[in-house]
Amino acid sequence: MEAAQVRYQPLWRVRLGLMRKSLATNWELFRDSKIGPIGLAIILFFGIFGALHPLLMSTVWDAAIYDPVTGYDFPTDAQLKQGLTHPLPPSTKHLLGTDPWGRDILSQLMYSTRAEFFLGVFAAFVTVFIGTLIGAISAYYGGFTDTFFMRLADVVMLFPLLAFLIVLSAMINLNLYTLAIVIGVIGGFGGITVVLKSQALTIKVKPYIEAAKVSGGSHLHIITTHIIPNVLPLSFLYMMFNVTGAIFTEAVLSFFGLMNIQMSWGLMVEMANISGYLVGDAVTKYWWLFWPASLSISLLCTAFYLVGRGIDEIVNPRLRKR
């Protein structure tokens, strides 16, 4: 009787057991990659860092002083006697000092973290969603459909994205939402489609695809049930890399003053630039205006890249340990 119970386990329980085993194996491979866990730790740090901002604003910080956009703190009498005015250097009250407009740098940094996460993840999700769908459809149908999307991908890969966004910013209100959608849509029809289509082609020739066709499975069923799920690990890998590109693009556009946003890391650097603090000795003398935001951009972009390389150890057959 016990043997019969084991033999006739519900299908969902069997699938759950296989999923747990696969996750455990993949986690071991990811952990052994060394660089993957480092990137994941940095991402978790920034996630907690950004999540703490609304908590601090509601419990500890006075919004009139620490609001990242409208806050202002008057210099104390002691600071005025020392000839110190905004931007004030780091102190116990302002751990990363203030900007030329008297706003707290740490508050700006924490507030901007949430915006960077949203932009990067949403843009990457749109890119991967479109790329995975188009790649799977191109691989499955072939013919004119494949030719059309591959030639479109060739055009998009040669497309000067940054120059296009600069021109677009003069035509529309370019905020985080529109930027994420534009980057996601353009990226989704680009190189990622070619890569995922190649992966889908290796799945299309598998025996179970032919078995699904013979058993009467529809085209939609085969694409959504058999091809796309097997492409998703590679899609997730490219999602990590696309987050980096989206964050970097926003930082460049904000630095040039082309984004309509309240606060971001790129905008923090741009405000230091227009105030004349990125020239000569001011770069080191007023380091808190430039380095915290710049290092945050570099660290977060690097973190997603490292996680992507760690995932590459799992999904790449040439690197995966058997």
C-alpha positions, 0 to 999 in steps of 0.5 A: 500500500505504501508503494502504491501511495508513492507511485501514484503521487499527485502530479503537482507534488511531483512537479513541486519536488522536481522544482525544489531539487532544481532550485537547490542545484541551481543555488549551489552552482550560483553560490559556487560562482563567487561573483554572483553572491557578491552582486546579490548582496549589493542588490539586497543592500540597495533594496534595504537602503531604498526601503528605509527612506519612507520609514525614516521620513515618517519616524525620524526625519523632519520633512521640512529639512530632509525632504529630498526635493523641497527640504532645507536646513539653515546653517547653525551659528557655529557653522556660520562663524566658521564661514560654512554655508551650503553645501555643508560637509558631512556631520552628525546631522547630515551624514553625507552633507548637503547640496548647494540648495541645502538639501540632505544628500543621504536623503536624496541618495536613498530616495533615488534608489527606489527610482533606479530599481523601478526603472532598471527592473521595469525596462528590463522586464519589458525588453525580456518579455518582448524578446522572449515572445518574438524569439519563440514565435520566430523560431517556431514559425520560421519563414517570413515571420522569422526573416521580418523580425531578424531584419528588424533586430538588425536595424535596432542593433544599429540604432543609436539609442542614446541619440534617439532618446536625446531627440525624444526628450525634446519632443515628449515629457521623458520621465521614468515611466516613459523612459522605461517603456521606450528602452524596453520596447526598443531593446525587446526588438534588438539583439536579445531577440536573436539570442533567444530565437537561437535558444528557441530553435534548439528546443523546437527540434526536441522530440517532445515538441513533435509529440505535442504536435502529433497529439493535437497541441495548438501552436499557441499551446506549444509556444507558451507551454513548451518553448517559452518556459525552456527559454526563460532561464536565458531570458532571466540572464539577459534581464540582469544585463538589461537592468544595468543598461537602463540605469546607465542610460537614465544617469546619462540623460539626467546628467544632461538635464533631459529627464523630467524627474524630481530626483535621481542619482544622475540628477544629483551629479548633474546638479553638482556639475551645473553648480560648478563643483566638478571643476578642479579642486572642488571635485575632492573638496566637495566630494559628497556632492559627486562621489556618493551618487556616482559610486551608487550608479557604478555599484548597482550596475556592477551588482546586476552584471555580477548576478548575471554572470552568476546566472550564466554559470547555470544556464550556459552549458559550457560553464555549467558544472555537471 
